[in-house]
Amino acid sequence: MIRISANLGFLWNELPLADAIRKAREAGFDAVECHWPYGEDGDGVKAALDETGLPMLGLNTAKGQPGEFGLSALPGRQEEARATIDKAVDYATRTGARAVHVMAGITDAADAGVVFRENLVYACELAGRHHMTILIEPLNTRDVPGYFLTTLEQAADIIERVGRMELKIMFDCYHMQIMGGDLLARYRHHRDAIGHVQFAAVPSRAEPGDGEVAFEWLLPAIAAEGYEGFFGAEYKPSGQVEDGLDWMKAFRPA
């Protein structure tokens, strides 16, 4: 069975997070994930998760200042970057989240790779104490120009260099399609390094019912390759979320 997670960074994001979790349960999602929940009371979020029975899969480290989109690859910002990692792991621990996505940031500094890897080692050491996963996600250059981490192959190289079992790739099909396509073959090649899969229509990033990628075929094909995790629906709804959920029928028994 294909298990689907609602990314509450985009879905029902006008609601308090606890209420969005309840909406996800009512809509038939199997899990939830979020972006930056730090303004929300962690105890209330945990209570909503317990009430609905939905697991929280993960959250992001803070973006930093406007236009930075993360701090962990920015030279000279290590202290701030590690503070965002500390905060993310703490919030994840309080809410039972399974993973933290460490955001690299926008930089073209020559030593950005070294800085990012050092901060990832720090994150992995911290996550390891809590049996948690650290994720890194390549973002496409169209939506986030200048972001340090842009390709699956670059992410795989970073994981090999860091050499920590806690570190995995967030394989977002939307970004991966824009940055090279050939999704199943590339998933298959890097599957041992992939910790979570996300999806949205390409190029609109709206509901996954149209566009370049046939997710009703792709997601089962990825599962057939041995992926046992949830698939994160990280899309921007074109209207009311409830009005655009017909795509889920392809993944539910009749």
DRENDO-1510 file (C-alpha; in Angstrom, 1 decimal, always signed):
<recs>
REC; n; res; u; v; w
REC; 1; MET; +0.0; +0.0; +0.0 .
REC; 2; ILE; +1.2; +3.5; -0.8 .
REC; 3; ARG; +1.3; +5.5; +2.4 .
REC; 4; ILE; +0.9; +9.3; +1.9 .
REC; 5; SER; +2.0; +12.1; +4.2 .
REC; 6; ALA; +0.4; +15.6; +4.1 .
REC; 7; ASN; +3.0; +18.3; +4.0 .
REC; 8; LEU; +1.4; +21.0; +6.3 .
REC; 9; GLY; +3.9; +23.6; +5.1 .
REC; 10; PHE; +1.6; +23.9; +2.1 .
REC; 11; LEU; -1.6; +22.1; +3.0 .
REC; 12; TRP; -4.0; +23.8; +5.4 .
REC; 13; ASN; -1.2; +26.2; +6.3 .
REC; 14; GLU; -3.7; +28.9; +7.1 .
REC; 15; LEU; -4.7; +26.9; +10.2 .
REC; 16; PRO; -2.9; +26.3; +13.5 .
REC; 17; LEU; -0.7; +23.3; +13.1 .
REC; 18; ALA; -2.7; +21.1; +15.5 .
REC; 19; ASP; -5.9; +21.8; +13.5 .
REC; 20; ALA; -4.1; +21.1; +10.2 .
REC; 21; ILE; -3.1; +17.7; +11.6 .
REC; 22; ARG; -6.7; +17.0; +12.3 .
REC; 23; LYS; -7.7; +18.0; +8.8 .
REC; 24; ALA; -5.1; +15.7; +7.4 .
REC; 25; ARG; -6.5; +12.8; +9.4 .
REC; 26; GLU; -10.1; +13.6; +8.2 .
REC; 27; ALA; -8.8; +13.7; +4.6 .
REC; 28; GLY; -7.3; +10.2; +4.9 .
REC; 29; PHE; -3.6; +11.0; +5.0 .
REC; 30; ASP; -1.4; +8.4; +6.8 .
REC; 31; ALA; +1.2; +10.9; +8.3 .
REC; 32; VAL; +2.1; +14.5; +8.3 .
REC; 33; GLU; +5.3; +16.6; +7.9 .
REC; 34; CYS; +5.9; +20.3; +8.1 .
REC; 35; HIS; +8.3; +23.1; +7.3 .
REC; 36; TRP; +9.0; +25.6; +10.1 .
REC; 37; PRO; +6.6; +24.9; +13.1 .
REC; 38; TYR; +8.5; +26.9; +15.7 .
REC; 39; GLY; +5.8; +29.4; +16.4 .
REC; 40; GLU; +3.4; +26.6; +17.3 .
REC; 41; ASP; +3.2; +25.1; +20.8 .
REC; 42; GLY; +4.9; +21.8; +20.7 .
REC; 43; ASP; +2.7; +20.3; +23.4 .
REC; 44; GLY; -0.4; +21.1; +21.4 .
REC; 45; VAL; +1.1; +19.7; +18.3 .
REC; 46; LYS; +2.0; +16.5; +20.1 .
REC; 47; ALA; -1.5; +16.2; +21.6 .
REC; 48; ALA; -3.0; +16.5; +18.1 .
REC; 49; LEU; -0.6; +13.8; +16.8 .
REC; 50; ASP; -1.6; +11.5; +19.6 .
REC; 51; GLU; -5.3; +12.2; +19.1 .
REC; 52; THR; -5.2; +11.4; +15.4 .
REC; 53; GLY; -2.6; +8.7; +15.5 .
REC; 54; LEU; -0.6; +10.3; +12.7 .
REC; 55; PRO; +3.2; +10.3; +12.9 .
REC; 56; MET; +5.1; +13.5; +12.3 .
REC; 57; LEU; +7.8; +12.6; +9.8 .
REC; 58; GLY; +10.0; +15.7; +9.8 .
REC; 59; LEU; +10.6; +19.4; +9.8 .
REC; 60; ASN; +13.1; +21.9; +8.5 .
REC; 61; THR; +15.8; +23.9; +10.2 .
REC; 62; ALA; +15.1; +27.6; +10.2 .
REC; 63; LYS; +15.7; +29.6; +7.1 .
REC; 64; GLY; +17.7; +32.4; +8.7 .
REC; 65; GLN; +17.2; +36.0; +7.4 .
REC; 66; PRO; +15.0; +36.7; +4.4 .
REC; 67; GLY; +16.6; +35.4; +1.2 .
REC; 68; GLU; +19.0; +33.0; +3.0 .
REC; 69; PHE; +17.0; +29.8; +2.8 .
REC; 70; GLY; +19.1; +28.1; +5.5 .
REC; 71; LEU; +22.5; +28.6; +7.2 .
REC; 72; SER; +24.4; +25.3; +7.2 .
REC; 73; ALA; +26.5; +25.9; +4.2 .
REC; 74; LEU; +27.2; +29.6; +4.9 .
REC; 75; PRO; +30.9; +30.2; +5.9 .
REC; 76; GLY; +31.2; +32.3; +9.1 .
REC; 77; ARG; +27.7; +31.4; +10.3 .
REC; 78; GLN; +28.4; +28.0; +11.9 .
REC; 79; GLU; +27.3; +29.1; +15.4 .
REC; 80; GLU; +24.0; +30.3; +14.1 .
REC; 81; ALA; +23.6; +27.2; +11.9 .
REC; 82; ARG; +24.2; +24.9; +14.8 .
REC; 83; ALA; +21.7; +26.8; +16.9 .
REC; 84; THR; +19.0; +26.2; +14.3 .
REC; 85; ILE; +20.0; +22.5; +14.3 .
REC; 86; ASP; +19.7; +22.3; +18.0 .
REC; 87; LYS; +16.3; +24.0; +17.9 .
REC; 88; ALA; +15.0; +21.7; +15.2 .
REC; 89; VAL; +16.2; +18.5; +16.9 .
REC; 90; ASP; +14.7; +19.7; +20.2 .
REC; 91; TYR; +11.3; +20.5; +18.6 .
REC; 92; ALA; +11.4; +17.2; +16.7 .
REC; 93; THR; +12.1; +15.3; +20.0 .
REC; 94; ARG; +9.2; +17.1; +21.8 .
REC; 95; THR; +6.8; +16.2; +19.0 .
REC; 96; GLY; +8.1; +12.8; +18.1 .
REC; 97; ALA; +9.2; +13.8; +14.6 .
REC; 98; ARG; +11.4; +11.3; +12.9 .
REC; 99; ALA; +13.7; +13.5; +10.8 .
REC; 100; VAL; +15.2; +17.0; +10.5 .
REC; 101; HIS; +15.9; +18.5; +7.1 .
REC; 102; VAL; +19.1; +20.6; +7.5 .
REC; 103; MET; +18.8; +23.5; +5.0 .
REC; 104; ALA; +22.1; +24.5; +3.3 .
REC; 105; GLY; +21.3; +28.0; +2.3 .
REC; 106; ILE; +22.1; +30.3; -0.7 .
REC; 107; THR; +25.8; +30.7; -1.2 .
REC; 108; ASP; +28.6; +30.4; -3.8 .
REC; 109; ALA; +31.4; +30.5; -1.3 .
REC; 110; ALA; +34.4; +28.3; -2.2 .
REC; 111; ASP; +34.4; +26.6; +1.1 .
REC; 112; ALA; +30.6; +26.1; +1.4 .
REC; 113; GLY; +31.0; +22.4; +0.9 .
REC; 114; VAL; +33.4; +22.0; +3.8 .
REC; 115; VAL; +31.2; +24.1; +6.1 .
REC; 116; PHE; +28.1; +22.2; +5.1 .
REC; 117; ARG; +29.7; +18.8; +5.8 .
REC; 118; GLU; +31.0; +19.9; +9.2 .
REC; 119; ASN; +27.6; +21.1; +10.2 .
REC; 120; LEU; +26.1; +17.9; +9.0 .
REC; 121; VAL; +28.5; +15.9; +11.1 .
REC; 122; TYR; +27.3; +18.0; +14.1 .
REC; 123; ALA; +23.7; +17.4; +13.2 .
REC; 124; CYS; +24.2; +13.7; +12.8 .
REC; 125; GLU; +25.9; +13.4; +16.2 .
REC; 126; LEU; +23.0; +15.2; +17.8 .
REC; 127; ALA; +20.4; +13.2; +15.9 .
REC; 128; GLY; +22.1; +9.9; +16.7 .
REC; 129; ARG; +21.4; +10.5; +20.4 .
REC; 130; HIS; +17.7; +10.6; +19.6 .
REC; 131; HIS; +17.5; +7.8; +17.0 .
REC; 132; MET; +16.6; +10.5; +14.4 .
REC; 133; THR; +17.4; +11.0; +10.7 .
REC; 134; ILE; +19.1; +14.0; +9.2 .
REC; 135; LEU; +17.9; +14.8; +5.7 .
REC; 136; ILE; +19.4; +17.0; +2.9 .
REC; 137; GLU; +17.4; +18.1; +0.0 .
REC; 138; PRO; +18.5; +19.2; -3.5 .
REC; 139; LEU; +16.4; +22.2; -4.6 .
REC; 140; ASN; +16.0; +23.2; -8.2 .
REC; 141; THR; +17.7; +26.3; -9.5 .
REC; 142; ARG; +14.5; +27.7; -11.0 .
REC; 143; ASP; +12.7; +28.1; -7.7 .
REC; 144; VAL; +15.7; +28.8; -5.5 .
REC; 145; PRO; +18.5; +30.4; -7.5 .
REC; 146; GLY; +21.8; +30.2; -5.8 .
REC; 147; TYR; +20.9; +27.4; -3.4 .
REC; 148; PHE; +24.1; +25.4; -2.5 .
REC; 149; LEU; +22.6; +21.9; -3.0 .
REC; 150; THR; +20.9; +21.4; -6.3 .
REC; 151; THR; +21.4; +17.9; -7.6 .
REC; 152; LEU; +20.9; +14.3; -6.5 .
REC; 153; GLU; +24.4; +13.5; -7.4 .
REC; 154; GLN; +25.8; +16.3; -5.3 .
REC; 155; ALA; +23.8; +15.2; -2.3 .
REC; 156; ALA; +25.0; +11.6; -2.8 .
REC; 157; ASP; +28.6; +12.8; -2.8 .
REC; 158; ILE; +28.1; +14.8; +0.4 .
REC; 159; ILE; +26.6; +11.7; +2.1 .
REC; 160; GLU; +29.6; +9.6; +1.0 .
REC; 161; ARG; +32.0; +12.2; +2.3 .
REC; 162; VAL; +30.2; +12.7; +5.6 .
REC; 163; GLY; +30.0; +9.0; +6.2 .
REC; 164; ARG; +27.3; +9.0; +8.8 .
REC; 165; MET; +24.4; +6.5; +8.9 .
REC; 166; GLU; +22.0; +9.2; +10.2 .
REC; 167; LEU; +22.3; +11.2; +7.0 .
REC; 168; LYS; +19.9; +10.6; +4.1 .
REC; 169; ILE; +18.6; +12.4; +1.0 .
REC; 170; MET; +15.1; +13.9; +0.7 .
REC; 171; PHE; +14.2; +12.8; -2.8 .
REC; 172; ASP; +11.6; +15.4; -3.9 .
REC; 173; CYS; +10.3; +14.3; -7.3 .
REC; 174; TYR; +9.3; +17.9; -8.2 .
REC; 175; HIS; +12.9; +19.2; -7.8 .
REC; 176; MET; +14.4; +16.0; -9.2 .
REC; 177; GLN; +12.3; +16.2; -12.4 .
REC; 178; ILE; +13.3; +19.8; -13.0 .
REC; 179; MET; +17.0; +19.0; -12.3 .
REC; 180; GLY; +17.5; +16.0; -14.6 .
REC; 181; GLY; +14.3; +13.9; -14.7 .
REC; 182; ASP; +14.7; +10.1; -15.3 .
REC; 183; LEU; +13.2; +9.7; -11.8 .
REC; 184; LEU; +12.9; +6.0; -11.4 .
REC; 185; ALA; +16.4; +5.2; -12.7 .
REC; 186; ARG; +18.0; +7.9; -10.5 .
REC; 187; TYR; +16.0; +6.7; -7.5 .
REC; 188; ARG; +17.1; +3.2; -8.1 .
REC; 189; HIS; +20.8; +4.2; -8.5 .
REC; 190; HIS; +20.8; +6.1; -5.2 .
REC; 191; ARG; +18.1; +4.3; -3.2 .
REC; 192; ASP; +20.4; +3.3; -0.3 .
REC; 193; ALA; +21.0; +7.0; +0.4 .
REC; 194; ILE; +17.4; +8.1; +0.2 .
REC; 195; GLY; +15.5; +8.6; +3.4 .
REC; 196; HIS; +12.2; +10.2; +2.2 .
REC; 197; VAL; +10.3; +10.8; -1.0 .
REC; 198; GLN; +8.1; +13.8; -1.8 .
REC; 199; PHE; +6.0; +14.7; -4.9 .
REC; 200; ALA; +4.0; +17.4; -6.6 .
REC; 201; ALA; +2.9; +18.2; -10.1 .
REC; 202; VAL; +5.7; +19.4; -12.5 .
REC; 203; PRO; +6.0; +22.2; -13.4 .
REC; 204; SER; +3.1; +23.8; -11.5 .
REC; 205; ARG; +3.9; +22.3; -8.1 .
REC; 206; ALA; +0.1; +22.0; -7.6 .
REC; 207; GLU; -1.9; +18.8; -7.1 .
REC; 208; PRO; -0.2; +15.7; -8.5 .
REC; 209; GLY; -2.9; +15.0; -11.1 .
REC; 210; ASP; -1.4; +16.5; -14.2 .
REC; 211; GLY; +1.9; +17.7; -15.6 .
REC; 212; GLU; +5.0; +15.9; -16.7 .
REC; 213; VAL; +5.1; +13.0; -14.1 .
REC; 214; ALA; +2.6; +10.1; -13.9 .
REC; 215; PHE; +2.7; +9.6; -10.1 .
REC; 216; GLU; +0.1; +6.9; -10.2 .
REC; 217; TRP; +2.8; +4.9; -12.0 .
REC; 218; LEU; +5.9; +6.3; -10.4 .
REC; 219; LEU; +5.1; +6.0; -6.7 .
REC; 220; PRO; +4.2; +2.3; -6.9 .
REC; 221; ALA; +7.3; +1.7; -9.0 .
REC; 222; ILE; +9.5; +3.3; -6.3 .
REC; 223; ALA; +7.8; +1.2; -3.7 .
REC; 224; ALA; +8.5; -1.9; -5.9 .
REC; 225; GLU; +12.1; -1.0; -5.7 .
REC; 226; GLY; +12.0; -1.5; -1.9 .
REC; 227; TYR; +11.0; +1.9; -0.6 .
REC; 228; GLU; +9.0; +1.3; +2.6 .
REC; 229; GLY; +8.5; +4.9; +3.7 .
REC; 230; PHE; +5.8; +7.4; +3.3 .
REC; 231; PHE; +5.4; +9.6; +0.2 .
REC; 232; GLY; +5.2; +13.3; +1.1 .
REC; 233; ALA; +2.5; +15.3; -0.7 .
REC; 234; GLU; +4.4; +18.6; -0.8 .
REC; 235; TYR; +2.3; +20.6; -3.2 .
REC; 236; LYS; +0.7; +24.0; -3.4 .
REC; 237; PRO; -3.1; +23.5; -3.6 .
REC; 238; SER; -4.7; +25.4; -6.5 .
REC; 239; GLY; -7.8; +26.1; -4.3 .
REC; 240; GLN; -9.3; +24.7; -1.2 .
REC; 241; VAL; -7.3; +21.6; -0.2 .
REC; 242; GLU; -10.4; +19.4; +0.1 .
REC; 243; ASP; -11.5; +20.3; -3.4 .
REC; 244; GLY; -8.3; +19.0; -4.9 .
REC; 245; LEU; -7.9; +15.6; -3.3 .
REC; 246; ASP; -9.2; +13.4; -6.1 .
REC; 247; TRP; -5.6; +12.4; -7.0 .
REC; 248; MET; -5.5; +10.3; -3.8 .
REC; 249; LYS; -8.0; +7.8; -5.2 .
REC; 250; ALA; -5.3; +6.3; -7.4 .
REC; 251; PHE; -3.5; +5.1; -4.3 .
REC; 252; ARG; -6.4; +3.8; -2.3 .
REC; 253; PRO; -8.1; +0.4; -2.7 .
REC; 254; ALA; -11.4; +0.6; -4.4 .
</recs>
